[in-house]
Amino acid sequence: MDGLRPEHLVHIPMTQDLLRLAQRQAKLACIGGRSNIREDDDRQDNLIIDQTVGQIGQISLALWKDGHVGEYLSQRAAANAYPTQGDGGGDLLGSNIDVKASRLKPDADPMRYRLAVRPAELHEGWMYVLCLVEPMLTSATLVGWATAEELSDEGADEYGVFAGAYTLMASELHRMPPIDWTRKSGL
């Protein structure tokens, strides 16, 4: 990998409108499911916040990639039309990009987090992005990315909360390619 450093992280502010959008979509996405991190009772108690964090991750990815949420809205329209079908992991419509969002603990160092992907979610040729959402949901950080092959090369964790998952430390991820939406195209 290319030695990710804190200055490579991509910070995405969440406006009140974006947060409301994430919350609306999270409510529509609350159809149950299971968690490999939380116990069942805790999962139900935290379902709406967990779903909101995931939606913020998807919104952040769309904003970074396109500078707007159009593709996110298209993906959500498709997901909402078939709520029990699932998206196969693609967080942008028709893509092979899966964003893994987690709520950042207060005063935590993003570089000490791990990108974790469960075996059932690991698909050859896919890209996995680690997104950390601030505790108050006011911003998100796209930390970096890795391929399925890079994750599986490390082997699955054997112990702890990520037992059975393929993980990489933030410092081992690729930096997000720089995209500058303020440039003029010259057309």
TORKOLKE-206291 format. One record per residue: residue in one letter; x, y, z of N, C-alpha, C in turn. Coordinates in pm, whole numbers, plus 32768, in hexadecimal, padded with zeros to 4 digits. Each point is the difference from the previous one (the first is absolute). Example, Ala and Ser with C-alpha at 12.3 -4.5 7.8 and 13.67 -1.06 7.14 Angstrom:
<sites>
a85277DC7830C7FA780778000805A80788000;s7FDD80697FB88052807780067FB3806D8049;
</sites>
This chain:
<sites>
m80547F8A80007FAC807680008059807C8000;d7FC180738000804D807A7FEB80168055807D;g7FF87FC780788021804A807A7FA18073801D;l7F847FE280187F9B8066801E8027804C807D;r7FF280847FFA801E805780717F878059801D;p7FF7803A80787F8B805180247FE180717F9D;e806480387FC37FE6806E7FA17FBF7FCF7F7F;h7FFB7F7E7FEA7FC07FC87F897F697FEC8012;l7FCF8009807A7F737FE6801B7FA9806A7FBE;v7F8B7FD67FD07FA3805B7FBB7F8C801C805E;h7FF1807E80287F978029805D7F8980377FB2;i7F8A7FCC80207F8480277FBC7FA1803A806A;p7FE180837FF97FA0803780617F737FD17FE1;m7FB17FEA80697F737FDC7FF17FAC807A8023;t7FC180397F9B7FA4806E801B7F827FC88043;q7FAD805780367F827FD3803C7FA87FBC7F99;d800080337F847FB07FC17F9680327F747FE1;l80847FEE7FFA80387F7B7FE57FE47FA08074;l80098032807A7FE37FAC80747F6E7FD58000;r7FA5805C7FE17F727FDC7FF87FE87F997F92;l8045800F7F8F7FF57F9F7F93802E7F768031;a80727FFC804380357F8180357F9D7FC28062;q7FC5805280577FA27FCD80627F817FCA7FBF;r7FCD80467F9A7F897FD17FB8801C7F797FBD;q80727FF67FBE80237F857FBB801C7F8F8064;a803880228073801B7F9C80677F7D7FC38032;k7F9B805380137F7E7FCB802C7FC87F9F7F99;l800F80207F817FCF7FA77F9780517F7D7FFA;a807D8006802B80597F8B7FFA7FF57FA7807B;c7FB6802A80657FF57FB5807E7FA07F8A7FF0;i80307F977FC27FAB7F8A7FEE80357F8B8051;g8059801B805E80367F938053808F7FE47FDD;g801C7F847FE180897FD87FE480447FD38080;r80807FE67FF3804A7FD38075808580498005;s803B80008075807F8042801480677F9B802F;n8077800B7FC9806D7FAC802F804E80448070;i7FD9807A80228044804D80677FA98006807E;r7F8180237FF07FA7801380727FB27F808020;e7FD77FF4807F7FA57F9580297F7480237FCC;d7FA67F9F7FF87F7C80177FC57FB280728042;d7FFB800480877FB7806C8044803E80877FE2;d8084800780068048807B7FE47FED802A7F6F;r7FFA7FA07FA57FEC801B7F727F7C80487FEA;q7F947FCF803C7F7D803F7FED7FFE808C803E;d804080108074800380828042804C80677FAE;n80627FD37FB28056805C7FB57FEA7FFA7F69;l7F977FBC7FD37FEC7FEA7F727FFA80837FB1;i7FB48063802F7FF0807C7FB38084804C7FF9;i804D8004806C807F80497FFA80637FB47FA9;d80037F7C800880597FB27FAB7FDD80137F6C;q7F7F7FFF7FE17FD580167F778024808E7FD2;t7FF0806280588022808B7FDD8095800C7FE3;v80537FC18052809180027FE980207FC37F77;g7FC07F917FDE80157FC27F7D7FD5805B7F8E;q7F8F804480117FD1805D7F97806080767FF2;i80348032806F8062806D7FF9807D7FD17FB5;g80297F85801680717FC97FB67FE67FFF7F6A;q7F887FD57FD87FDD7FFE7F727FF8808D7FC5;i7FC4805C804B7FF8808C7FD3808C80397FF0;s80587FE6805F808A80337FFA80497FCC7F86;l7FEE7F807FE3803E7FC57F8A7FCF80447F81;a7F7C80157FF67FC780417F8A8033808F7FF3;l8005804A806E8032808A7FFD809180057FD5;w80507FA58034808E7FFD7FD9800D7FE07F6B;k7FB67F9C7FD2800D7FD27F767FCA80657F9B;d7F888035801B7FBA80527F9D7FEE80928024;g80118022807F7FE8808A802B7F6D801C801D;h7FAB7F9A7FF57F71800E801E7FC97F768025;v7F817FFA80287FC67F8380307FA37FBD7F9A;g800580277F847FA77FC87F9A80087F687FF6;e80797FCB7FFB800F7F6F7FF37FD37FB88080;y8017803F80717FCF7FC9807F7F687FF67FFE;l7FBE806A7FD27F6E80007FFB7FCB7F947FA1;s80447FEA7F917FD97F967FA380107F778041;q806E7FEB804580187F8180437F977FE8806C;r7FDF8068804D7F9D7FF2806A7F757FE67FC7;a7FDE80407F907F7D7FE77FC17FF47F6D7FDA;a806A7FC87FC87FFF7F727FDB7FF77FA9807D;a804D801E80677FFE7FB1807A7F7780088044;n7FC5807680017F7E801280417F907FBB7FB2;a800F7FF47F7D7F9B7FBC7FAF7FFE7F6A801B;y80727FC98027800D7F70801B80487FEE8086;p7FBF8024806F80468006808180377F7D8035;t7FC97F917FD780317F80803580647FBC7FA4;q8019803B7F8B80597FC27F9F809480188020;g802280728038808B8020801B804780367F85;d806E80448016804A803E7F91807C7FB17FD9;g80167F8E803E80757FAF7FE280818042802D;g7FF6806C804C8076804580328023807F7FB5;g7FCB80117F87802180777FB17FBC807B8036;d804E805F80307FC88078803D7FED80737F9F;l802B7FF07F867FDE805C7F947FC47FA87F93;l7F9280287FC87FB27FAE7FA580587FBF7F95;g7FFD7F7B7FFC804A7FB57F9C80977FFB8015;s8030802C807480918006801680327F87804C;n80847FF6800780427F9A8050804680428078;i7FC0806980368037804A80727FA27FED8077;d80397FD2806F7FB57FEB807B803F8056806D;v7FB48060803480348056806A7FDA7FC18086;k80627FF480577FED7FCA8086800A80758061;a7F8D802880357FFA807580577FF67FD68092;s8043804C805480007FE8808F7FFD80868047;r7FC1800480727FFB807B804F8082800C804F;l8042806F7FEC807E801C80447FE680198094;k804F7FC380557FF38019808F8038808A801F;p7FC78046806580348085802280977FFC801B;d804680617FC980918010801380527F897FCD;a7FC77FAE7FA9804A7F8D7FCA8053802A7F87;d806C7FB97FEB805880187F8F7FD17FAB7F8A;p7FD4803F7F917FD17FB37F8D80677F9D7FCB;m807F801D801380697FA87FCD800A7F7D8052;r7FBB7FF9807080027F8780527F877FA57FE3;y7FAF80277FA07F8C7FAF7FDA80287F9B7F95;r7FAB7F9C7FF080177F997F9A7F8B7FF97FA0;l801F7FE97F837F9C7FDC7F9C7FE47F6D8015;a7F817FDD80167FDB7F7480197F957FD67F9C;v80177F8D7FC17FA17FCA7F9F7FEC7F6C8021;r7F827FDC80137FDD7F75801C800E7FAC7F81;p801F7F80800D80137FA97F8A7F8B80037F9E;a7F85800480317F8B80017FA77FF680817FAE;e8044806A802F7FFB80827FBB807980177FA7;l805F7FA58002807D800F7FB57FEF7FC67F74;h800A80567F9B7FEC7FD77F75807D80207FAD;e802E7FA17FB4807580137FAB7FEC80787FA4;g806780547FF57FFC80747FA97FBB8079803C;w7FDA7FFA80807FBA8070804080618059804E;m7FD18079801A804A8065804D7FAF801E807E;y8042800280727FC080198081803A8080803C;v7FA7805C80298028808380337FDC80098093;l805E802C80537FE68018808D7FD480918012;c7F898012803A7FCA8086801D7FE380078095;l8033806680437FE78015808D7FAA807C8012;v7F937FF2804A7FA0806C801480148039808B;e8008808580078014804480817F8D7FDE805F;p801B7FFC80847F997FD880617F7E80527FF6;m800980807FE27F8880547FF77FC580027F73;l80367FAD7FA87FD07FF07F75800E80817FAD;t805F80558025801280807FBB80617FF77F8A;s804D7F957FF9805C7FED7F9180297F6E7FF8;a803C7FDF7F9080327F787FEC808C800B7FC4;t804C7F97801380887FFA7FCA800F7F827FAE;l801F80137F8080247F8F7FAB80937FE6801A;v801B7F91804280887FE3802E80567FCB7F8E;g7FD17F9A7FBC804C7FC27F957FB77F857FCD;w80447FB77FA97FBF7F8D7FC180627F8E7FEB;a7FC67F897FEA804E7F887FE07FAB7FA87FA6;t80417FA97FB67FB97FA17FAB7FE07F828051;a7FA57FB17FCB7FE07F7F803F807C7FAA8008;e805180037F9880787FAE7FFD8064802C806D;e800D80818015805A803180697FCF7FD8808A;l7F7D800980147FC77FD7808180127F6B8017;s7FE47FAE7F9C80067F6F801380917FCE800C;d805F804A7FC7808D7FD9800D802F80018091;e7FC2805480528027800B808D7FC57F908055;g7F9B7FBB7FCF7FBD7F99804F7F9C803E8060;a7FA67FAE80307F97802F805A8032800C808F;d7FC88062804A801F800E808E7FCD7F848049;e80497FD880677FD97F88804A7FB9801F8083;y8014807980377FCB802080847FBC80887FFF;g7FB3801A80687FC6808380177F84801C7FAE;v7FDC807F80007F84802C7FC080007FE57F69;f80757FFB7FC280097FE87F7080257F6F7FDE;a7FEE7FA5805E80217F737FE67FB77FCF7F84;g804B7FC67FA57FC87FCD7F83800080647F8D;a80148081801E800080697F99808F80167FCC;y8008802E7F86807E802B7FC6801280938025;t80748024803780158089802C808880357FD4;l800580827FF2807D804A7FEB7FFC807E8054;m80708023803C800A807D804A7FF680757F9F;a7FD0807180317FF280777FAD808480247FBB;s806E7FF38048808380237FC780277FA67F8B;e7FBE7F8E7FF2801F7FA27F947FA980157F84;l7FA2805D80077FA480177F90803E805E7F99;h7FC77FFE7F88802480617F977FB88083801E;r8040806E7FE07FBD808080117F9680117F94;m7F9A804E80217F98801E7F9F803F80597F95;p7FEC7FE37F80803A80557F987FC9808E800C;p805480637FED7FCF808A800D7FA480257F8B;i7F8E803880227FA280337F9C7FE680918025;d8012805C7FA27FEE808D80187F8780317FB2;w7F91801A80477F84802C7FBF7FFE80967FE8;t806B80488026800180917FEF8043802B7F7D;r803D7FA37FB8804580207F837F9D80187F90;k802680547FA47FAF80177F8880297F9E7F95;s7FA07FCE7FB4801C7F987FA0804280337F81;g7FF0807D7FE2803980367F847FAB7FE67F85;l7F8C7FC480137FA67FE77F8F7FB180797FDB;
</sites>
